[in-house]
Amino acid sequence: MAGLPFAHLPPARPPMAGPSAPQAMPFRHRQGALPKPRLLLLSREGCCLCDELEEDLLAEFGPQAFELERADVDARADWQERYGRSIPVLLGEGGELLSETRLDAARVASVLGR
């Protein structure tokens, strides 16, 4: 579990089971909205490219489309080793790479369901 970026957070969507799962209605919060996808931006303090990627992400999709957590790439040895020279890095809930150095809007859109 230590390798997953959101291991400390509960799952965003409950798993569906049974033969009718694909046709099942999506889980909805009390307010009627679907849970927002969680994205993790790996950065460093003072990283202008990191700030730019976050701004581009917000401009492209709006703040209501996702929950964004920002973390220092040097906080974990595995992140530092894998991504330390290529920040900013945007990861999806499962740790999948969505963007590296610049926003990959098409890849992010596929995760956000757009």
A tleap script that builds the chain and sets N, CA, C and O, in Angstrom:
source leaprc.protein.ff14SB
mol = sequence {
  NMET ALA GLY LEU PRO PHE ALA HIE LEU PRO
  PRO ALA ARG PRO PRO MET ALA GLY PRO SER
  ALA PRO GLN ALA MET PRO PHE ARG HIE ARG
  GLN GLY ALA LEU PRO LYS PRO ARG LEU LEU
  LEU LEU SER ARG GLU GLY CYS CYS LEU CYS
  ASP GLU LEU GLU GLU ASP LEU LEU ALA GLU
  PHE GLY PRO GLN ALA PHE GLU LEU GLU ARG
  ALA ASP VAL ASP ALA ARG ALA ASP TRP GLN
  GLU ARG TYR GLY ARG SER ILE PRO VAL LEU
  LEU GLY GLU GLY GLY GLU LEU LEU SER GLU
  THR ARG LEU ASP ALA ALA ARG VAL ALA SER
  VAL LEU GLY CARG
}
set mol.1.N position { 0.814 -1.199 0.000 }
set mol.1.CA position { 0.000 0.000 0.000 }
set mol.1.C position { 0.858 1.264 0.000 }
set mol.1.O position { 0.388 2.322 -0.417 }
set mol.2.N position { 2.099 1.172 0.457 }
set mol.2.CA position { 2.935 2.358 0.541 }
set mol.2.C position { 3.225 2.946 -0.828 }
set mol.2.O position { 3.522 4.137 -0.919 }
set mol.3.N position { 3.151 2.162 -1.899 }
set mol.3.CA position { 3.460 2.649 -3.223 }
set mol.3.C position { 2.320 3.420 -3.871 }
set mol.3.O position { 2.542 4.104 -4.870 }
set mol.4.N position { 1.115 3.331 -3.338 }
set mol.4.CA position { -0.008 4.023 -3.935 }
set mol.4.C position { -0.089 5.444 -3.403 }
set mol.4.O position { 0.027 5.654 -2.195 }
set mol.5.N position { -0.286 6.430 -4.286 }
set mol.5.CA position { -0.275 7.816 -3.832 }
set mol.5.C position { -1.436 8.170 -2.916 }
set mol.5.O position { -1.301 9.072 -2.088 }
set mol.6.N position { -2.564 7.498 -3.033 }
set mol.6.CA position { -3.726 7.838 -2.231 }
set mol.6.C position { -4.052 6.745 -1.234 }
set mol.6.O position { -5.218 6.569 -0.877 }
set mol.7.N position { -3.042 5.998 -0.769 }
set mol.7.CA position { -3.280 4.877 0.134 }
set mol.7.C position { -3.942 5.335 1.429 }
set mol.7.O position { -4.654 4.560 2.067 }
set mol.8.N position { -3.713 6.583 1.823 }
set mol.8.CA position { -4.279 7.080 3.069 }
set mol.8.C position { -5.711 7.594 2.904 }
set mol.8.O position { -6.333 7.988 3.891 }
set mol.9.N position { -6.247 7.601 1.679 }
set mol.9.CA position { -7.582 8.108 1.421 }
set mol.9.C position { -8.537 6.962 1.122 }
set mol.9.O position { -8.116 5.944 0.572 }
set mol.10.N position { -9.824 7.103 1.473 }
set mol.10.CA position { -10.793 6.043 1.147 }
set mol.10.C position { -11.037 6.003 -0.351 }
set mol.10.O position { -10.774 6.988 -1.042 }
set mol.11.N position { -11.535 4.881 -0.872 }
set mol.11.CA position { -11.810 4.789 -2.303 }
set mol.11.C position { -12.825 5.845 -2.730 }
set mol.11.O position { -13.732 6.185 -1.970 }
set mol.12.N position { -12.667 6.362 -3.949 }
set mol.12.CA position { -13.561 7.400 -4.440 }
set mol.12.C position { -14.923 6.839 -4.817 }
set mol.12.O position { -15.940 7.512 -4.651 }
set mol.13.N position { -14.950 5.625 -5.318 }
set mol.13.CA position { -16.202 5.023 -5.751 }
set mol.13.C position { -16.296 3.612 -5.187 }
set mol.13.O position { -15.299 2.891 -5.160 }
set mol.14.N position { -17.481 3.209 -4.736 }
set mol.14.CA position { -17.619 1.841 -4.230 }
set mol.14.C position { -17.551 0.862 -5.407 }
set mol.14.O position { -18.017 1.185 -6.499 }
set mol.15.N position { -16.980 -0.319 -5.202 }
set mol.15.CA position { -16.937 -1.297 -6.281 }
set mol.15.C position { -18.328 -1.825 -6.579 }
set mol.15.O position { -19.151 -1.993 -5.679 }
set mol.16.N position { -18.576 -2.083 -7.845 }
set mol.16.CA position { -19.847 -2.679 -8.241 }
set mol.16.C position { -19.627 -4.171 -8.416 }
set mol.16.O position { -18.567 -4.597 -8.874 }
set mol.17.N position { -20.613 -4.956 -8.058 }
set mol.17.CA position { -20.484 -6.407 -8.149 }
set mol.17.C position { -21.757 -6.991 -8.725 }
set mol.17.O position { -22.803 -6.343 -8.769 }
set mol.18.N position { -21.640 -8.224 -9.163 }
set mol.18.CA position { -22.813 -8.943 -9.647 }
set mol.18.C position { -23.001 -8.809 -11.142 }
set mol.18.O position { -22.355 -7.981 -11.785 }
set mol.19.N position { -23.880 -9.618 -11.694 }
set mol.19.CA position { -24.079 -9.640 -13.133 }
set mol.19.C position { -24.655 -8.343 -13.684 }
set mol.19.O position { -24.486 -8.050 -14.868 }
set mol.20.N position { -25.322 -7.574 -12.862 }
set mol.20.CA position { -25.920 -6.335 -13.360 }
set mol.20.C position { -25.043 -5.115 -13.103 }
set mol.20.O position { -25.501 -3.989 -13.293 }
set mol.21.N position { -23.805 -5.304 -12.680 }
set mol.21.CA position { -22.938 -4.181 -12.330 }
set mol.21.C position { -22.792 -3.154 -13.445 }
set mol.21.O position { -22.898 -1.964 -13.148 }
set mol.22.N position { -22.557 -3.519 -14.705 }
set mol.22.CA position { -22.398 -2.489 -15.720 }
set mol.22.C position { -23.641 -1.626 -15.904 }
set mol.22.O position { -23.530 -0.463 -16.292 }
set mol.23.N position { -24.815 -2.173 -15.633 }
set mol.23.CA position { -26.041 -1.411 -15.798 }
set mol.23.C position { -26.451 -0.696 -14.509 }
set mol.23.O position { -27.410 0.076 -14.504 }
set mol.24.N position { -25.730 -0.950 -13.429 }
set mol.24.CA position { -26.103 -0.373 -12.137 }
set mol.24.C position { -25.980 1.147 -12.170 }
set mol.24.O position { -25.139 1.706 -12.875 }
set mol.25.N position { -26.821 1.788 -11.407 }
set mol.25.CA position { -26.748 3.236 -11.294 }
set mol.25.C position { -25.499 3.607 -10.511 }
set mol.25.O position { -25.157 2.926 -9.544 }
set mol.26.N position { -24.800 4.688 -10.912 }
set mol.26.CA position { -23.609 5.091 -10.180 }
set mol.26.C position { -23.961 5.544 -8.767 }
set mol.26.O position { -25.043 6.076 -8.520 }
set mol.27.N position { -23.043 5.326 -7.861 }
set mol.27.CA position { -23.198 5.776 -6.489 }
set mol.27.C position { -23.270 7.296 -6.480 }
set mol.27.O position { -22.493 7.959 -7.166 }
set mol.28.N position { -24.177 7.837 -5.726 }
set mol.28.CA position { -24.295 9.294 -5.641 }
set mol.28.C position { -24.216 9.730 -4.180 }
set mol.28.O position { -24.727 9.064 -3.280 }
set mol.29.N position { -23.563 10.863 -3.981 }
set mol.29.CA position { -23.522 11.476 -2.656 }
set mol.29.C position { -24.913 12.023 -2.327 }
set mol.29.O position { -25.775 12.107 -3.202 }
set mol.30.N position { -25.120 12.382 -1.104 }
set mol.30.CA position { -26.413 12.929 -0.707 }
set mol.30.C position { -26.799 14.150 -1.525 }
set mol.30.O position { -27.983 14.375 -1.777 }
set mol.31.N position { -25.818 14.941 -1.942 }
set mol.31.CA position { -26.103 16.138 -2.713 }
set mol.31.C position { -26.446 15.801 -4.166 }
set mol.31.O position { -26.806 16.700 -4.925 }
set mol.32.N position { -26.346 14.532 -4.574 }
set mol.32.CA position { -26.686 14.142 -5.926 }
set mol.32.C position { -25.516 14.172 -6.892 }
set mol.32.O position { -25.705 13.883 -8.073 }
set mol.33.N position { -24.330 14.504 -6.447 }
set mol.33.CA position { -23.169 14.595 -7.328 }
set mol.33.C position { -22.331 13.321 -7.243 }
set mol.33.O position { -22.245 12.688 -6.191 }
set mol.34.N position { -21.724 12.962 -8.350 }
set mol.34.CA position { -20.780 11.845 -8.355 }
set mol.34.C position { -19.512 12.258 -7.633 }
set mol.34.O position { -19.169 13.441 -7.637 }
set mol.35.N position { -18.800 11.320 -7.012 }
set mol.35.CA position { -17.533 11.670 -6.366 }
set mol.35.C position { -16.546 12.183 -7.407 }
set mol.35.O position { -16.507 11.686 -8.533 }
set mol.36.N position { -15.764 13.163 -7.033 }
set mol.36.CA position { -14.773 13.727 -7.942 }
set mol.36.C position { -13.541 12.823 -7.998 }
set mol.36.O position { -13.121 12.281 -6.976 }
set mol.37.N position { -12.965 12.662 -9.183 }
set mol.37.CA position { -11.689 11.938 -9.265 }
set mol.37.C position { -10.616 12.697 -8.478 }
set mol.37.O position { -10.606 13.927 -8.440 }
set mol.38.N position { -9.730 11.947 -7.864 }
set mol.38.CA position { -8.636 12.552 -7.099 }
set mol.38.C position { -7.367 12.509 -7.938 }
set mol.38.O position { -7.022 11.477 -8.515 }
set mol.39.N position { -6.687 13.634 -7.996 }
set mol.39.CA position { -5.436 13.748 -8.727 }
set mol.39.C position { -4.355 14.186 -7.755 }
set mol.39.O position { -4.618 14.923 -6.805 }
set mol.40.N position { -3.146 13.728 -8.001 }
set mol.40.CA position { -2.003 14.072 -7.155 }
set mol.40.C position { -0.956 14.759 -8.005 }
set mol.40.O position { -0.484 14.197 -8.992 }
set mol.41.N position { -0.589 15.983 -7.622 }
set mol.41.CA position { 0.448 16.741 -8.305 }
set mol.41.C position { 1.725 16.659 -7.478 }
set mol.41.O position { 1.792 17.184 -6.366 }
set mol.42.N position { 2.740 15.995 -8.033 }
set mol.42.CA position { 4.043 15.924 -7.373 }
set mol.42.C position { 4.853 17.121 -7.822 }
set mol.42.O position { 4.994 17.383 -9.016 }
set mol.43.N position { 5.384 17.846 -6.844 }
set mol.43.CA position { 6.083 19.096 -7.137 }
set mol.43.C position { 7.185 19.330 -6.113 }
set mol.43.O position { 7.476 18.472 -5.279 }
set mol.44.N position { 7.774 20.480 -6.194 }
set mol.44.CA position { 8.732 20.977 -5.196 }
set mol.44.C position { 8.403 22.438 -4.941 }
set mol.44.O position { 7.820 23.112 -5.791 }
set mol.45.N position { 8.773 22.914 -3.785 }
set mol.45.CA position { 8.573 24.318 -3.472 }
set mol.45.C position { 9.370 25.173 -4.447 }
set mol.45.O position { 10.536 24.898 -4.733 }
set mol.46.N position { 8.724 26.203 -4.944 }
set mol.46.CA position { 9.392 27.115 -5.867 }
set mol.46.C position { 9.434 26.630 -7.308 }
set mol.46.O position { 10.114 27.232 -8.139 }
set mol.47.N position { 8.729 25.567 -7.615 }
set mol.47.CA position { 8.723 25.007 -8.972 }
set mol.47.C position { 7.701 25.762 -9.825 }
set mol.47.O position { 6.496 25.565 -9.673 }
set mol.48.N position { 8.179 26.613 -10.710 }
set mol.48.CA position { 7.292 27.411 -11.570 }
set mol.48.C position { 6.508 26.535 -12.540 }
set mol.48.O position { 5.339 26.806 -12.813 }
set mol.49.N position { 7.146 25.483 -13.065 }
set mol.49.CA position { 6.440 24.573 -13.972 }
set mol.49.C position { 5.300 23.849 -13.250 }
set mol.49.O position { 4.265 23.557 -13.849 }
set mol.50.N position { 5.497 23.563 -11.969 }
set mol.50.CA position { 4.454 22.905 -11.176 }
set mol.50.C position { 3.249 23.823 -11.022 }
set mol.50.O position { 2.106 23.391 -11.174 }
set mol.51.N position { 3.510 25.091 -10.720 }
set mol.51.CA position { 2.437 26.071 -10.604 }
set mol.51.C position { 1.717 26.219 -11.938 }
set mol.51.O position { 0.491 26.327 -11.979 }
set mol.52.N position { 2.478 26.225 -13.026 }
set mol.52.CA position { 1.903 26.361 -14.360 }
set mol.52.C position { 1.008 25.166 -14.707 }
set mol.52.O position { -0.074 25.347 -15.265 }
set mol.53.N position { 1.451 23.953 -14.382 }
set mol.53.CA position { 0.632 22.781 -14.670 }
set mol.53.C position { -0.675 22.849 -13.883 }
set mol.53.O position { -1.737 22.536 -14.422 }
set mol.54.N position { -0.607 23.252 -12.622 }
set mol.54.CA position { -1.825 23.372 -11.815 }
set mol.54.C position { -2.766 24.419 -12.406 }
set mol.54.O position { -3.974 24.194 -12.483 }
set mol.55.N position { -2.224 25.555 -12.821 }
set mol.55.CA position { -3.044 26.603 -13.436 }
set mol.55.C position { -3.683 26.108 -14.735 }
set mol.55.O position { -4.863 26.352 -14.985 }
set mol.56.N position { -2.895 25.409 -15.563 }
set mol.56.CA position { -3.422 24.867 -16.822 }
set mol.56.C position { -4.517 23.836 -16.561 }
set mol.56.O position { -5.519 23.801 -17.274 }
set mol.57.N position { -4.330 23.009 -15.554 }
set mol.57.CA position { -5.310 21.992 -15.188 }
set mol.57.C position { -6.630 22.646 -14.778 }
set mol.57.O position { -7.702 22.230 -15.215 }
set mol.58.N position { -6.538 23.658 -13.947 }
set mol.58.CA position { -7.742 24.369 -13.497 }
set mol.58.C position { -8.414 25.117 -14.641 }
set mol.58.O position { -9.642 25.142 -14.727 }
set mol.59.N position { -7.621 25.727 -15.521 }
set mol.59.CA position { -8.183 26.458 -16.649 }
set mol.59.C position { -8.869 25.514 -17.636 }
set mol.59.O position { -9.914 25.851 -18.191 }
set mol.60.N position { -8.294 24.349 -17.854 }
set mol.60.CA position { -8.826 23.385 -18.824 }
set mol.60.C position { -10.090 22.690 -18.323 }
set mol.60.O position { -11.036 22.497 -19.087 }
set mol.61.N position { -10.110 22.310 -17.038 }
set mol.61.CA position { -11.195 21.461 -16.534 }
set mol.61.C position { -12.043 22.105 -15.447 }
set mol.61.O position { -13.143 21.626 -15.172 }
set mol.62.N position { -11.569 23.164 -14.827 }
set mol.62.CA position { -12.308 23.816 -13.748 }
set mol.62.C position { -12.126 23.091 -12.426 }
set mol.62.O position { -11.876 21.886 -12.407 }
set mol.63.N position { -12.248 23.814 -11.326 }
set mol.63.CA position { -12.002 23.223 -10.007 }
set mol.63.C position { -13.055 22.215 -9.564 }
set mol.63.O position { -12.800 21.440 -8.643 }
set mol.64.N position { -14.233 22.199 -10.191 }
set mol.64.CA position { -15.285 21.265 -9.796 }
set mol.64.C position { -15.093 19.875 -10.392 }
set mol.64.O position { -15.787 18.939 -9.994 }
set mol.65.N position { -14.172 19.720 -11.333 }
set mol.65.CA position { -14.022 18.451 -12.055 }
set mol.65.C position { -13.213 17.408 -11.291 }
set mol.65.O position { -13.272 16.226 -11.629 }
set mol.66.N position { -12.460 17.814 -10.271 }
set mol.66.CA position { -11.547 16.900 -9.594 }
set mol.66.C position { -11.161 17.456 -8.239 }
set mol.66.O position { -11.389 18.628 -7.939 }
set mol.67.N position { -10.570 16.588 -7.424 }
set mol.67.CA position { -9.933 17.012 -6.172 }
set mol.67.C position { -8.438 16.914 -6.404 }
set mol.67.O position { -7.948 15.878 -6.854 }
set mol.68.N position { -7.710 17.971 -6.103 }
set mol.68.CA position { -6.266 17.997 -6.334 }
set mol.68.C position { -5.526 18.034 -5.014 }
set mol.68.O position { -5.785 18.881 -4.159 }
set mol.69.N position { -4.607 17.108 -4.865 }
set mol.69.CA position { -3.703 17.094 -3.722 }
set mol.69.C position { -2.312 17.369 -4.275 }
set mol.69.O position { -1.923 16.807 -5.299 }
set mol.70.N position { -1.575 18.220 -3.606 }
set mol.70.CA position { -0.217 18.547 -4.030 }
set mol.70.C position { 0.737 17.986 -2.988 }
set mol.70.O position { 0.530 18.164 -1.787 }
set mol.71.N position { 1.793 17.301 -3.456 }
set mol.71.CA position { 2.750 16.690 -2.536 }
set mol.71.C position { 4.174 16.932 -3.037 }
set mol.71.O position { 4.419 17.047 -4.238 }
set mol.72.N position { 5.092 17.004 -2.092 }
set mol.72.CA position { 6.510 17.175 -2.419 }
set mol.72.C position { 7.066 15.860 -2.933 }
set mol.72.O position { 6.973 14.834 -2.259 }
set mol.73.N position { 7.638 15.890 -4.117 }
set mol.73.CA position { 8.178 14.677 -4.740 }
set mol.73.C position { 9.283 14.061 -3.889 }
set mol.73.O position { 9.534 12.859 -3.986 }
set mol.74.N position { 9.947 14.859 -3.061 }
set mol.74.CA position { 11.036 14.364 -2.225 }
set mol.74.C position { 10.547 13.786 -0.895 }
set mol.74.O position { 11.353 13.331 -0.084 }
set mol.75.N position { 9.230 13.802 -0.669 }
set mol.75.CA position { 8.671 13.291 0.587 }
set mol.75.C position { 8.777 11.778 0.682 }
set mol.75.O position { 8.800 11.224 1.781 }
set mol.76.N position { 8.841 11.110 -0.453 }
set mol.76.CA position { 8.957 9.649 -0.474 }
set mol.76.C position { 10.089 9.254 -1.415 }
set mol.76.O position { 10.228 9.808 -2.505 }
set mol.77.N position { 10.882 8.304 -0.986 }
set mol.77.CA position { 12.033 7.875 -1.775 }
set mol.77.C position { 11.624 7.327 -3.140 }
set mol.77.O position { 12.310 7.577 -4.131 }
set mol.78.N position { 10.516 6.583 -3.208 }
set mol.78.CA position { 10.088 6.022 -4.492 }
set mol.78.C position { 9.659 7.118 -5.468 }
set mol.78.O position { 9.943 7.026 -6.662 }
set mol.79.N position { 8.981 8.151 -4.973 }
set mol.79.CA position { 8.621 9.269 -5.842 }
set mol.79.C position { 9.869 9.998 -6.309 }
set mol.79.O position { 10.005 10.324 -7.489 }
set mol.80.N position { 10.779 10.251 -5.380 }
set mol.80.CA position { 11.985 11.010 -5.722 }
set mol.80.C position { 12.801 10.267 -6.771 }
set mol.80.O position { 13.304 10.874 -7.717 }
set mol.81.N position { 12.930 8.963 -6.606 }
set mol.81.CA position { 13.711 8.168 -7.548 }
set mol.81.C position { 13.051 8.129 -8.926 }
set mol.81.O position { 13.723 8.278 -9.947 }
set mol.82.N position { 11.749 7.929 -8.948 }
set mol.82.CA position { 11.049 7.758 -10.225 }
set mol.82.C position { 10.737 9.070 -10.933 }
set mol.82.O position { 10.853 9.157 -12.156 }
set mol.83.N position { 10.338 10.101 -10.167 }
set mol.83.CA position { 9.859 11.338 -10.780 }
set mol.83.C position { 10.687 12.577 -10.450 }
set mol.83.O position { 10.390 13.660 -10.954 }
set mol.84.N position { 11.709 12.445 -9.622 }
set mol.84.CA position { 12.446 13.597 -9.117 }
set mol.84.C position { 13.031 14.508 -10.175 }
set mol.84.O position { 13.205 15.702 -9.932 }
set mol.85.N position { 13.335 13.972 -11.335 }
set mol.85.CA position { 13.923 14.788 -12.401 }
set mol.85.C position { 12.932 15.187 -13.475 }
set mol.85.O position { 13.316 15.768 -14.490 }
set mol.86.N position { 11.664 14.883 -13.263 }
set mol.86.CA position { 10.683 15.169 -14.309 }
set mol.86.C position { 9.440 15.886 -13.785 }
set mol.86.O position { 8.375 15.790 -14.394 }
set mol.87.N position { 9.557 16.599 -12.674 }
set mol.87.CA position { 8.402 17.305 -12.140 }
set mol.87.C position { 8.087 18.508 -13.024 }
set mol.87.O position { 8.976 19.051 -13.680 }
set mol.88.N position { 6.849 18.915 -13.039 }
set mol.88.CA position { 5.722 18.385 -12.300 }
set mol.88.C position { 5.224 17.069 -12.886 }
set mol.88.O position { 5.358 16.799 -14.079 }
set mol.89.N position { 4.652 16.270 -12.009 }
set mol.89.CA position { 4.058 14.993 -12.398 }
set mol.89.C position { 2.650 14.952 -11.826 }
set mol.89.O position { 2.433 15.242 -10.649 }
set mol.90.N position { 1.699 14.588 -12.673 }
set mol.90.CA position { 0.311 14.462 -12.250 }
set mol.90.C position { -0.068 12.994 -12.306 }
set mol.90.O position { 0.052 12.350 -13.349 }
set mol.91.N position { -0.531 12.462 -11.165 }
set mol.91.CA position { -0.912 11.059 -11.054 }
set mol.91.C position { -2.407 10.937 -10.792 }
set mol.91.O position { -3.016 11.796 -10.154 }
set mol.92.N position { -2.983 9.854 -11.296 }
set mol.92.CA position { -4.380 9.550 -11.024 }
set mol.92.C position { -4.510 8.790 -9.722 }
set mol.92.O position { -3.513 8.513 -9.054 }
set mol.93.N position { -5.726 8.455 -9.361 }
set mol.93.CA position { -6.015 7.773 -8.095 }
set mol.93.C position { -5.263 6.464 -7.933 }
set mol.93.O position { -4.843 6.128 -6.825 }
set mol.94.N position { -5.088 5.731 -8.999 }
set mol.94.CA position { -4.393 4.455 -8.940 }
set mol.94.C position { -2.892 4.578 -9.124 }
set mol.94.O position { -2.198 3.566 -9.228 }
set mol.95.N position { -2.385 5.792 -9.167 }
set mol.95.CA position { -0.961 6.012 -9.361 }
set mol.95.C position { -0.564 6.091 -10.821 }
set mol.95.O position { 0.624 6.184 -11.132 }
set mol.96.N position { -1.561 6.056 -11.746 }
set mol.96.CA position { -1.226 6.117 -13.164 }
set mol.96.C position { -0.728 7.511 -13.542 }
set mol.96.O position { -1.247 8.522 -13.069 }
set mol.97.N position { 0.273 7.542 -14.390 }
set mol.97.CA position { 0.872 8.791 -14.844 }
set mol.97.C position { -0.062 9.469 -15.836 }
set mol.97.O position { -0.413 8.889 -16.864 }
set mol.98.N position { -0.465 10.699 -15.526 }
set mol.98.CA position { -1.363 11.452 -16.394 }
set mol.98.C position { -0.641 12.559 -17.142 }
set mol.98.O position { -0.968 12.850 -18.293 }
set mol.99.N position { 0.331 13.173 -16.499 }
set mol.99.CA position { 1.094 14.256 -17.128 }
set mol.99.C position { 2.469 14.314 -16.501 }
set mol.99.O position { 2.648 14.043 -15.313 }
set mol.100.N position { 3.438 14.675 -17.327 }
set mol.100.CA position { 4.818 14.810 -16.861 }
set mol.100.C position { 5.417 16.041 -17.521 }
set mol.100.O position { 5.472 16.118 -18.749 }
set mol.101.N position { 5.856 16.980 -16.746 }
set mol.101.CA position { 6.414 18.285 -17.104 }
set mol.101.C position { 5.395 19.256 -17.690 }
set mol.101.O position { 5.445 20.445 -17.373 }
set mol.102.N position { 4.482 18.799 -18.524 }
set mol.102.CA position { 3.422 19.638 -19.098 }
set mol.102.C position { 2.096 18.885 -19.019 }
set mol.102.O position { 2.073 17.654 -18.991 }
set mol.103.N position { 0.999 19.630 -18.984 }
set mol.103.CA position { -0.323 19.030 -18.913 }
set mol.103.C position { -0.628 18.248 -20.183 }
set mol.103.O position { -0.526 18.777 -21.290 }
set mol.104.N position { -0.999 16.995 -20.013 }
set mol.104.CA position { -1.499 16.165 -21.107 }
set mol.104.C position { -3.020 16.174 -20.967 }
set mol.104.O position { -3.599 15.291 -20.334 }
set mol.105.N position { -3.660 17.180 -21.563 }
set mol.105.CA position { -5.096 17.394 -21.386 }
set mol.105.C position { -5.921 16.208 -21.864 }
set mol.105.O position { -6.942 15.886 -21.256 }
set mol.106.N position { -5.500 15.554 -22.939 }
set mol.106.CA position { -6.261 14.412 -23.457 }
set mol.106.C position { -6.247 13.255 -22.468 }
set mol.106.O position { -7.276 12.616 -22.251 }
set mol.107.N position { -5.102 12.980 -21.872 }
set mol.107.CA position { -5.013 11.875 -20.906 }
set mol.107.C position { -5.808 12.191 -19.656 }
set mol.107.O position { -6.496 11.320 -19.123 }
set mol.108.N position { -5.726 13.431 -19.178 }
set mol.108.CA position { -6.489 13.822 -17.991 }
set mol.108.C position { -7.987 13.761 -18.298 }
set mol.108.O position { -8.772 13.298 -17.470 }
set mol.109.N position { -8.385 14.225 -19.482 }
set mol.109.CA position { -9.791 14.196 -19.860 }
set mol.109.C position { -10.341 12.775 -19.866 }
set mol.109.O position { -11.496 12.556 -19.502 }
set mol.110.N position { -9.527 11.810 -20.275 }
set mol.110.CA position { -9.995 10.422 -20.288 }
set mol.110.C position { -10.266 9.919 -18.871 }
set mol.110.O position { -11.181 9.123 -18.662 }
set mol.111.N position { -9.490 10.372 -17.913 }
set mol.111.CA position { -9.689 9.967 -16.511 }
set mol.111.C position { -10.903 10.695 -15.917 }
set mol.111.O position { -11.630 10.139 -15.094 }
set mol.112.N position { -11.107 11.928 -16.341 }
set mol.112.CA position { -12.231 12.706 -15.819 }
set mol.112.C position { -13.540 12.379 -16.532 }
set mol.112.O position { -14.592 12.908 -16.175 }
set mol.113.N position { -13.477 11.516 -17.528 }
set mol.113.CA position { -14.680 11.117 -18.238 }
set mol.113.C position { -15.191 12.151 -19.215 }
set mol.113.O position { -16.398 12.267 -19.428 }
set mol.114.N position { -14.291 12.894 -19.806 }
set mol.114.CA position { -14.691 13.935 -20.775 }
set mol.114.C position { -14.237 13.587 -22.163 }
set mol.114.O position { -14.485 14.344 -23.102 }
savepdb mol mol.pdb
quit
